[in-house]
Amino acid sequence: MPEKEFLIGVDIGTLGSKGVIIDSEGKLLSSFFMEHTIDIPRPGWVEQDPERIYWREFKTIVARLLKESGVSPERVAGIGVSSLSPDACPVDEDKRPLRPTIIYMDRRAVEECELVKKKFGEDKIVRITGNAIDPYFSGYKMLWLMRNEPETYKKTWKFLNACKYVVLKLTDVPSIDISNAVLAAPFFDYSKRSWNKEICSELGFDLEKLPEIFKIGEVIGEVTAEAAKELGLVEGIPVISCGPDAMMSYYSVGALDEGDSVFMYGTTGCWGIITSKPVIDPRLINSFYLGDDKYISLAGMVTTGALVRWFRDEFGTVELDVEKAAGISAYSILDREAEKIPPGSEGVIILPYFMGERTPIWDPKARGVIFGLTLYHTKAHVYRAVLESAGYALKQHIEIIKELGIPVKRVIAVNGGARSRLWRQIISDITGLSQQYIAEAPGAPYGDAFLAGVASGVFEDMTQIRRHVRIAEETKPNEENSRKYEKLYEVYKELYPRLMELMHKL
C-alpha cells in the first residue's frame, strides 16, 4: 500500500459546497456539506463572493473531512476541485478577487452577445466556439466587465472560474480546464483547443487575461507552503484539473463510453451524452470530456426540479402539513395522487420555461405555460403534467442527438428527484429509453477525488471508478404509455414556436 493513500474532492455548487475524502480502495470515509446563497443585486444579475464562499468553505470542508476521517494530512495523495460553471471571477496579481464572481445564471451580457453577433455573425461564432451565442457563457460576462467596469478590467490579472479560484489559492497557478475553457465562449477555439487570438483582438480583449488551459486529470500544481499552513495540510500535495460539476458528477457514476448518458434530476435538469467525435450544434452545450478522444454534449433545462419544488411549495400546503406531522415526504404524497392520473394528464401539457430556458431554444424571455386545463382537472393532473414536462423537454434533446447520428446506449439517473419511481417511469415512457438508477450517487466530489487518485497514481486508470458504482434499479418504458405520449409530444413541440412572440411581447 502506498505511503500516501487518501484523496480529497470538493465541489462548489450554486447553493452549497460538498467535500469527500476517500481511500485507495475507493471507499468513502467522510463527507461534509455546507449551504450558501446567491446574491441578486439587480434583476438578471447573479453573483457570489469568491473569498467568503469558495475559499472559506473549501477550508472549512477540508478541516472537517480530516477531523472526521482521522486521516493524517501527510497521507493525502491528491486534491480535486470542481464547481458551478461557467462564471467570471477577476483577480489581481496578488490573487485577490476584484469583485464578486458573475455566475452562470447571470443574464446581464445581452448587449455583448448582440455586439459579437453583429461583428462576426452567429454562424462564424458557432463554427469557432462550438456553441451558441448567449449570456450563459463566461466570455460574454468578461466582455460586459470590460465595457461596463473598465477600472476592474484594467486591474484584472486573470479571469478564473469558481473552482480555479480555489486552485489558484492552493497552488499560485492561474488555470482553467479545457471543458471550462469551452464555456468561456466566444474566446475559445473549439477545433484548435486554445484561445482564439482573432476574436480577442477584434473585440479589444486582452488575451493575457485568460489563464493557461489544462487537460482534465492533469496536475496543475502543488499545494504551496502558505496554503498548507492555512489549511492544515502539507506542502507539495498535487492539485488536479477537474471539469465542471455536472461533468464530474457523470464521471462519479461511471459514465465513460460513447453513448453513455446521465440525466440529473436536480434543481436544473442536466442531461449529458458522451461522444467519440466533436459535436457542433447550437441547440446543445458542446464540450470535451475526460480523456483525449471523448467529447460531451449537454442539455441544460433551467427549472426541472425547481418547478416540482415550486408546485409543492405553492400548492402542496396540505402535503407539507402531513410531512411535518407524520414525517411522510410531501413529494411522495403528491406522487401517489399523480399515479392515479392516466399518462398524459388527460390533456394537460406544461412548457417548463418558468425562468426562461437554455437548450435547445436559448430564450431568456420564454415563459411557463400550463395548457389544456378544464374544470374537470385537479391538482394531481397538474402535478403529473409538471413531471411529464421534464420528459418532453428531455425527449426534445434526445431527438437532436439521434438526428446527429449519435447512439444513446444507456441513461443513468441520478440526484434527488430520481428517487421518485413515478418520475423515472414517466421519463422512460416519454423518451422510450430505460434508465439505470444510482440510488446513492456520490456526486461530483467523489469524481474529483477519484480523478485526483488517477493523476497521483493511487488508481491505475479512470475506468476503475466503475467498481464502486451500484445500480439500484432499472426503469423500463411501458410501450402503451409511450404511444400515448408520442401524440402529446407533438403538441408540446408546437406550443413554444406558436407562443414565442406573445411571450416576448409579455
C-alpha positions as CSV (number, residue, x, y, z in Angstrom):
1,M,0.0,0.0,0.0
2,P,1.4,3.4,-0.9
3,E,2.5,5.8,1.8
4,K,0.0,8.4,0.7
5,E,-3.4,6.8,0.0
6,F,-6.1,9.3,0.7
7,L,-7.8,11.7,-1.7
8,I,-9.9,14.8,-1.2
9,G,-12.6,16.0,-3.6
10,V,-14.6,19.2,-3.2
11,D,-17.4,20.6,-5.4
12,I,-18.6,24.1,-5.1
13,G,-22.2,24.2,-6.2
14,T,-24.7,27.0,-6.8
15,L,-26.4,26.7,-3.4
16,G,-23.8,24.6,-1.4
17,S,-20.4,23.1,-1.4
18,K,-19.7,19.4,-0.7
19,G,-16.4,17.6,0.0
20,V,-15.4,13.9,0.4
21,I,-12.3,12.0,1.4
22,I,-11.8,8.5,0.0
23,D,-9.1,5.9,0.5
24,S,-7.1,3.9,-2.0
25,E,-9.9,1.3,-2.3
26,G,-12.3,4.0,-3.4
27,K,-14.2,3.8,-0.1
28,L,-15.9,7.0,1.1
29,L,-14.5,7.8,4.6
30,S,-16.2,11.1,5.3
31,S,-18.3,13.8,3.6
32,F,-19.4,17.2,4.5
33,F,-21.9,19.7,3.0
34,M,-22.2,23.5,3.5
35,E,-25.1,25.6,2.3
36,H,-24.5,29.1,0.8
37,T,-26.5,31.6,-1.1
38,I,-26.5,33.6,-4.3
39,D,-26.7,37.4,-4.5
40,I,-29.1,39.1,-6.9
41,P,-28.0,42.8,-6.8
42,R,-30.3,43.6,-9.8
43,P,-32.9,41.7,-11.9
44,G,-31.0,39.3,-14.1
45,W,-27.7,39.7,-12.2
46,V,-26.4,36.8,-10.1
47,E,-23.2,36.9,-8.1
48,Q,-21.2,35.2,-5.3
49,D,-18.3,36.3,-3.1
50,P,-15.3,34.1,-4.1
51,E,-13.4,34.7,-0.9
52,R,-16.2,34.2,1.6
53,I,-17.9,31.3,-0.2
54,Y,-15.4,29.5,-2.4
55,W,-12.2,29.7,-0.4
56,R,-13.5,29.9,3.2
57,E,-15.9,27.0,2.6
58,F,-13.1,24.9,1.0
59,K,-11.0,25.5,4.1
60,T,-13.8,24.6,6.4
61,I,-14.7,21.4,4.4
62,V,-11.1,20.2,4.3
63,A,-10.7,20.7,8.0
64,R,-13.9,18.9,8.8
65,L,-13.0,15.9,6.5
66,L,-9.6,15.5,8.0
67,K,-11.0,15.6,11.6
68,E,-14.0,13.2,11.0
69,S,-11.9,10.7,9.0
70,G,-8.9,10.8,11.2
71,V,-6.7,11.0,8.1
72,S,-3.2,12.5,8.6
73,P,-2.5,15.4,6.2
74,E,0.8,13.7,5.4
75,R,-1.1,10.8,3.8
76,V,-3.2,12.9,1.4
77,A,-2.1,12.0,-2.1
78,G,-4.1,14.4,-4.2
79,I,-6.9,17.0,-4.3
80,G,-9.5,17.7,-7.0
81,V,-11.9,20.7,-7.1
82,S,-14.9,21.2,-9.4
83,S,-17.6,23.8,-9.3
84,L,-20.6,25.5,-10.9
85,S,-19.8,26.9,-14.3
86,P,-19.4,29.0,-16.4
87,D,-18.5,32.1,-14.4
88,A,-16.2,35.0,-14.4
89,C,-14.0,35.8,-11.3
90,P,-11.5,38.6,-12.0
91,V,-8.4,38.5,-9.7
92,D,-5.3,40.8,-9.4
93,E,-1.7,39.7,-9.3
94,D,-1.9,39.3,-5.5
95,K,-4.6,36.6,-6.0
96,R,-7.3,38.9,-4.6
97,P,-10.8,39.0,-6.2
98,L,-11.6,42.4,-7.6
99,R,-15.4,42.0,-7.4
100,P,-18.0,39.2,-6.8
101,T,-18.0,36.3,-9.3
102,I,-20.6,36.6,-12.1
103,I,-22.0,33.1,-12.2
104,Y,-23.6,31.1,-15.0
105,M,-27.2,32.1,-14.1
106,D,-26.4,35.8,-14.7
107,R,-28.1,37.3,-17.8
108,R,-26.6,40.8,-17.9
109,A,-24.4,40.4,-21.0
110,V,-27.2,40.6,-23.6
111,E,-25.7,43.7,-25.3
112,E,-22.3,41.9,-25.5
113,C,-24.0,39.0,-27.2
114,E,-25.6,41.3,-29.8
115,L,-22.3,43.0,-30.3
116,V,-20.5,39.7,-31.1
117,K,-23.3,38.5,-33.3
118,K,-23.2,41.8,-35.3
119,K,-19.4,41.8,-35.6
120,F,-18.8,38.2,-36.5
121,G,-22.2,36.6,-37.4
122,E,-23.7,33.8,-35.4
123,D,-22.6,31.1,-37.9
124,K,-18.9,32.0,-37.5
125,I,-19.1,32.1,-33.7
126,V,-20.8,28.7,-33.6
127,R,-18.2,27.3,-36.0
128,I,-15.3,28.6,-34.0
129,T,-16.5,28.1,-30.4
130,G,-18.8,25.1,-31.0
131,N,-21.6,26.8,-29.1
132,A,-24.4,29.3,-29.4
133,I,-24.1,33.0,-28.5
134,D,-25.7,33.5,-25.1
135,P,-25.0,35.4,-21.8
136,Y,-24.7,32.0,-20.2
137,F,-21.1,31.6,-21.5
138,S,-18.5,33.3,-19.4
139,G,-16.7,35.2,-22.2
140,Y,-19.7,37.4,-22.7
141,K,-19.6,38.2,-18.9
142,M,-15.9,39.1,-19.2
143,L,-16.8,41.4,-22.1
144,W,-19.5,43.0,-20.0
145,L,-16.9,43.8,-17.3
146,M,-14.5,45.2,-19.9
147,R,-17.2,47.6,-21.3
148,N,-19.0,48.4,-18.0
149,E,-16.4,48.2,-15.3
150,P,-13.2,49.4,-17.1
151,E,-11.3,50.0,-13.8
152,T,-11.9,46.5,-12.7
153,Y,-10.9,45.2,-16.1
154,K,-7.7,47.2,-16.1
155,K,-6.7,45.8,-12.7
156,T,-7.6,42.2,-13.7
157,W,-4.6,39.9,-14.0
158,K,-6.6,36.7,-14.8
159,F,-10.2,35.7,-15.2
160,L,-10.9,32.5,-13.4
161,N,-13.9,30.4,-12.6
162,A,-15.1,29.3,-9.2
163,C,-13.1,26.1,-8.7
164,K,-9.9,27.6,-10.3
165,Y,-10.0,30.5,-7.8
166,V,-9.6,27.8,-5.1
167,V,-6.9,26.1,-7.2
168,L,-5.0,29.5,-7.5
169,K,-5.1,29.9,-3.7
170,L,-3.8,26.4,-3.3
171,T,-1.1,26.4,-5.9
172,D,-0.4,30.0,-7.1
173,V,-1.1,28.8,-10.6
174,P,-3.8,30.6,-12.6
175,S,-5.6,27.9,-14.7
176,I,-8.7,26.6,-16.5
177,D,-9.5,23.1,-17.5
178,I,-10.4,22.6,-21.2
179,S,-14.1,21.9,-20.5
180,N,-14.5,25.1,-18.6
181,A,-12.5,26.9,-21.3
182,V,-15.1,25.8,-23.9
183,L,-17.7,27.6,-21.8
184,A,-15.6,30.8,-22.0
185,A,-17.1,31.5,-25.5
186,P,-16.5,33.5,-27.6
187,F,-12.8,33.4,-26.7
188,F,-12.2,29.6,-27.1
189,D,-11.4,27.9,-30.4
190,Y,-13.1,24.5,-30.3
191,S,-11.1,22.8,-33.1
192,K,-7.7,24.2,-32.0
193,R,-8.4,23.6,-28.3
194,S,-6.9,27.0,-27.5
195,W,-7.8,30.7,-27.0
196,N,-8.7,32.5,-30.3
197,K,-6.4,35.5,-30.8
198,E,-8.5,36.9,-33.7
199,I,-11.7,37.0,-31.6
200,C,-9.9,38.6,-28.6
201,S,-8.1,41.2,-30.8
202,E,-11.3,42.2,-32.8
203,L,-13.1,42.7,-29.5
204,G,-10.3,44.6,-27.9
205,F,-9.9,42.0,-25.2
206,D,-6.5,41.3,-23.7
207,L,-5.7,37.6,-24.3
208,E,-3.2,37.6,-21.5
209,K,-6.0,37.9,-19.0
210,L,-7.1,34.4,-19.9
211,P,-5.4,31.6,-17.9
212,E,-3.4,28.6,-19.1
213,I,-5.6,25.7,-20.3
214,F,-5.1,22.3,-18.7
215,K,-6.4,18.9,-19.7
216,I,-8.9,17.3,-17.3
217,G,-7.0,15.0,-15.0
218,E,-3.7,16.9,-15.4
219,V,-1.7,18.1,-12.4
220,I,-2.0,21.9,-12.3
221,G,0.4,22.4,-9.4
222,E,1.1,21.5,-5.8
223,V,-0.1,22.9,-2.5
224,T,2.1,25.8,-1.5
225,A,3.7,26.2,1.9
226,E,1.4,29.2,2.5
227,A,-1.8,27.3,1.6
228,A,-0.7,24.2,3.5
229,K,-0.3,26.3,6.7
230,E,-3.7,27.9,6.2
231,L,-5.5,24.6,5.5
232,G,-3.7,22.3,7.9
233,L,-2.3,20.2,5.0
234,V,1.3,19.6,4.0
235,E,3.2,21.3,1.2
236,G,3.5,19.5,-2.2
237,I,0.2,17.7,-2.5
238,P,-0.8,17.5,-6.2
239,V,-3.9,19.5,-7.2
240,I,-5.7,18.1,-10.2
241,S,-7.5,19.8,-13.1
242,C,-11.2,18.8,-12.8
243,G,-14.1,19.8,-15.1
244,P,-17.5,21.5,-14.4
245,D,-19.6,20.0,-11.6
246,A,-22.1,18.2,-14.0
247,M,-19.2,16.5,-15.8
248,M,-17.6,15.3,-12.6
249,S,-21.0,14.0,-11.5
250,Y,-21.2,12.0,-14.7
251,Y,-17.8,10.5,-14.1
252,S,-18.7,9.7,-10.5
253,V,-21.3,7.2,-11.7
254,G,-19.0,5.5,-14.3
255,A,-20.1,7.3,-17.5
256,L,-17.1,6.9,-19.7
257,D,-18.0,5.4,-23.1
258,E,-19.6,6.7,-26.2
259,G,-23.3,6.6,-25.8
260,D,-23.2,6.7,-22.1
261,S,-25.6,9.4,-20.8
262,V,-26.6,10.8,-17.4
263,F,-29.8,12.6,-16.5
264,M,-29.5,14.7,-13.3
265,Y,-32.9,15.1,-11.6
266,G,-31.7,18.2,-9.9
267,T,-32.9,21.8,-9.4
268,T,-32.0,22.2,-13.0
269,G,-32.2,19.2,-15.3
270,C,-28.9,18.4,-17.0
271,W,-28.5,15.6,-19.4
272,G,-25.1,14.8,-20.9
273,I,-24.1,12.3,-23.5
274,I,-20.6,11.2,-24.3
275,T,-19.5,11.1,-28.0
276,S,-16.4,9.9,-29.8
277,K,-16.4,12.8,-32.2
278,P,-16.9,16.5,-31.7
279,V,-20.4,17.9,-31.9
280,I,-21.0,21.5,-33.0
281,D,-24.7,22.2,-32.7
282,P,-26.0,25.4,-31.2
283,R,-29.1,23.7,-29.8
284,L,-26.8,21.9,-27.3
285,I,-23.9,22.8,-25.0
286,N,-20.8,21.1,-26.5
287,S,-17.6,20.4,-24.7
288,F,-14.7,18.0,-24.1
289,Y,-14.9,15.0,-21.7
290,L,-12.3,13.0,-19.8
291,G,-9.5,11.7,-22.0
292,D,-8.2,12.9,-25.3
293,D,-10.7,11.2,-27.5
294,K,-14.0,11.8,-25.7
295,Y,-16.5,14.7,-26.1
296,I,-19.7,15.6,-24.4
297,S,-22.9,17.4,-25.4
298,L,-25.3,18.6,-22.8
299,A,-28.9,19.6,-22.4
300,G,-29.4,22.4,-19.8
301,M,-33.0,22.7,-18.6
302,V,-33.3,25.6,-16.2
303,T,-36.3,24.6,-13.9
304,T,-36.7,20.8,-13.9
305,G,-36.6,20.1,-10.2
306,A,-37.2,23.8,-9.3
307,L,-40.6,23.5,-10.9
308,V,-41.5,20.5,-8.9
309,R,-40.4,22.2,-5.7
310,W,-42.4,25.4,-6.7
311,F,-45.5,23.3,-7.2
312,R,-45.0,21.6,-3.8
313,D,-44.4,25.0,-2.0
314,E,-47.3,26.9,-3.7
315,F,-50.0,24.2,-4.0
316,G,-48.9,21.4,-1.6
317,T,-49.8,23.1,1.7
318,V,-51.7,20.0,2.9
319,E,-49.0,17.6,1.8
320,L,-46.4,19.8,3.6
321,D,-48.5,19.7,6.8
322,V,-48.7,15.9,6.6
323,E,-44.9,15.8,6.1
324,K,-44.4,17.9,9.2
325,A,-46.9,15.9,11.3
326,A,-46.2,12.3,10.2
327,G,-42.7,12.5,8.5
328,I,-44.1,11.4,5.2
329,S,-42.4,13.3,2.3
330,A,-44.8,15.8,0.6
331,Y,-43.3,14.7,-2.7
332,S,-44.3,11.0,-2.1
333,I,-47.9,12.1,-1.3
334,L,-48.1,14.1,-4.4
335,D,-46.7,11.2,-6.4
336,R,-49.4,8.8,-5.0
337,E,-52.1,11.2,-6.2
338,A,-50.4,11.7,-9.6
339,E,-50.1,7.9,-10.1
340,K,-54.0,7.8,-10.2
341,I,-53.9,10.1,-13.2
342,P,-53.6,8.5,-16.7
343,P,-50.4,9.1,-18.7
344,G,-50.7,12.4,-20.5
345,S,-52.6,14.0,-17.6
346,E,-55.8,13.9,-19.6
347,G,-54.7,16.6,-21.9
348,V,-52.7,18.9,-19.6
349,I,-49.3,19.9,-21.1
350,I,-46.8,22.2,-19.5
351,L,-44.0,24.2,-21.1
352,P,-41.4,24.2,-18.2
353,Y,-39.9,27.6,-19.1
354,F,-40.6,29.2,-15.7
355,M,-37.3,31.0,-15.7
356,G,-36.6,31.2,-19.4
357,E,-34.7,28.4,-21.0
358,R,-31.3,27.4,-22.1
359,T,-31.1,24.5,-24.5
360,P,-32.4,23.9,-27.1
361,I,-34.1,27.3,-27.5
362,W,-31.7,29.7,-25.7
363,D,-34.5,32.1,-24.8
364,P,-34.4,34.0,-21.5
365,K,-37.8,35.6,-22.4
366,A,-39.6,32.2,-22.7
367,R,-42.3,31.7,-20.1
368,G,-44.0,28.7,-18.4
369,V,-47.3,27.6,-19.9
370,I,-50.0,25.3,-18.4
371,F,-52.0,24.3,-21.4
372,G,-55.3,22.3,-21.8
373,L,-56.9,23.0,-18.4
374,T,-60.6,22.4,-17.8
375,L,-62.8,22.4,-14.8
376,Y,-62.5,18.6,-14.8
377,H,-58.8,18.8,-14.0
378,T,-57.4,18.5,-10.4
379,K,-54.2,19.4,-8.6
380,A,-53.0,15.9,-9.3
381,H,-53.4,16.4,-13.0
382,V,-51.2,19.5,-13.0
383,Y,-48.6,17.9,-10.7
384,R,-48.3,14.9,-13.1
385,A,-48.1,17.3,-16.0
386,V,-45.2,19.1,-14.2
387,L,-43.3,15.7,-14.0
388,E,-44.2,15.0,-17.7
389,S,-42.8,18.4,-18.8
390,A,-39.3,17.3,-17.9
391,G,-39.8,14.1,-20.0
392,Y,-40.9,16.1,-23.0
393,A,-38.0,18.6,-22.7
394,L,-35.5,15.7,-22.4
395,K,-37.1,13.9,-25.4
396,Q,-36.6,17.1,-27.5
397,H,-32.8,16.9,-26.8
398,I,-32.7,13.1,-27.4
399,E,-34.2,13.7,-30.8
400,I,-31.5,16.2,-31.6
401,I,-28.8,13.7,-30.6
402,K,-30.4,11.0,-32.7
403,E,-30.7,13.4,-35.7
404,L,-26.9,13.9,-35.4
405,G,-26.4,10.2,-35.6
406,I,-25.2,9.7,-32.0
407,P,-26.2,6.5,-30.3
408,V,-27.9,6.7,-26.9
409,K,-26.7,3.4,-25.4
410,R,-27.8,4.0,-21.8
411,V,-29.3,6.6,-19.5
412,I,-28.1,6.8,-15.9
413,A,-30.5,8.5,-13.5
414,V,-29.0,10.5,-10.5
415,N,-29.8,13.2,-7.9
416,G,-32.7,13.6,-5.5
417,G,-35.6,13.7,-8.0
418,A,-34.6,10.3,-9.3
419,R,-35.8,8.8,-6.0
420,S,-39.3,9.1,-7.4
421,R,-40.2,5.9,-9.2
422,L,-43.2,7.6,-10.8
423,W,-41.0,10.4,-12.2
424,R,-38.4,7.9,-13.5
425,Q,-41.2,5.8,-15.1
426,I,-42.7,8.9,-16.8
427,I,-39.3,9.9,-18.2
428,S,-38.7,6.4,-19.6
429,D,-42.2,6.2,-21.0
430,I,-41.9,9.6,-22.8
431,T,-38.4,9.0,-24.1
432,G,-38.7,5.3,-24.8
433,L,-35.4,4.7,-23.0
434,S,-34.6,2.6,-20.0
435,Q,-32.8,4.2,-17.0
436,Q,-30.2,2.8,-14.6
437,Y,-30.9,4.4,-11.2
438,I,-27.9,5.0,-9.0
439,A,-29.6,5.3,-5.5
440,E,-26.5,6.5,-3.6
441,A,-24.8,8.6,-6.3
442,P,-21.7,10.0,-4.7
443,G,-21.7,13.1,-6.9
444,A,-19.1,15.4,-8.3
445,P,-16.7,15.5,-5.2
446,Y,-16.3,11.7,-5.5
447,G,-15.4,12.1,-9.1
448,D,-12.9,14.9,-8.2
449,A,-11.3,12.7,-5.6
450,F,-11.1,9.6,-7.8
451,L,-9.6,11.6,-10.7
452,A,-7.0,13.0,-8.3
453,G,-6.2,9.4,-7.4
454,V,-5.7,8.5,-11.0
455,A,-3.4,11.5,-11.6
456,S,-1.4,10.8,-8.4
457,G,-1.0,7.1,-9.2
458,V,-3.3,5.8,-6.4
459,F,-5.6,4.3,-9.0
460,E,-4.5,2.6,-12.3
461,D,-6.9,4.4,-14.6
462,M,-10.2,6.3,-14.8
463,T,-12.3,3.1,-15.5
464,Q,-11.6,1.8,-12.0
465,I,-14.3,4.1,-10.7
466,R,-17.0,1.7,-12.1
467,R,-16.1,-0.8,-9.4
468,H,-17.7,1.5,-6.9
469,V,-21.0,2.3,-8.8
470,R,-24.1,0.3,-7.8
471,I,-27.2,0.2,-10.0
472,A,-30.1,0.1,-7.6
473,E,-32.9,-0.3,-10.1
474,E,-33.7,-0.3,-13.8
475,T,-36.7,1.6,-15.1
476,K,-38.0,0.3,-18.5
477,P,-40.5,2.1,-20.7
478,N,-44.1,1.0,-21.0
479,E,-44.8,0.7,-24.7
480,E,-48.5,1.5,-24.4
481,N,-47.8,4.6,-22.4
482,S,-45.0,5.6,-24.9
483,R,-47.5,5.6,-27.7
484,K,-49.8,7.9,-25.8
485,Y,-47.0,10.3,-25.0
486,E,-45.8,10.3,-28.6
487,K,-49.0,12.0,-29.7
488,L,-49.0,14.6,-26.9
489,Y,-45.3,15.3,-27.5
490,E,-46.2,16.6,-31.0
491,V,-48.5,19.2,-29.2
492,Y,-45.7,20.0,-26.8
493,K,-43.3,20.7,-29.7
494,E,-45.7,23.1,-31.3
495,L,-46.5,25.2,-28.3
496,Y,-43.3,27.2,-28.0
497,P,-43.0,28.2,-31.6
498,R,-46.6,29.4,-31.7
499,L,-46.4,31.3,-28.4
500,M,-42.9,32.7,-28.6
501,E,-43.9,36.2,-30.0
502,L,-46.5,36.5,-27.3
503,M,-44.0,35.5,-24.6
504,H,-41.6,38.2,-25.8
505,K,-44.4,40.8,-26.0
506,L,-45.5,39.9,-22.5
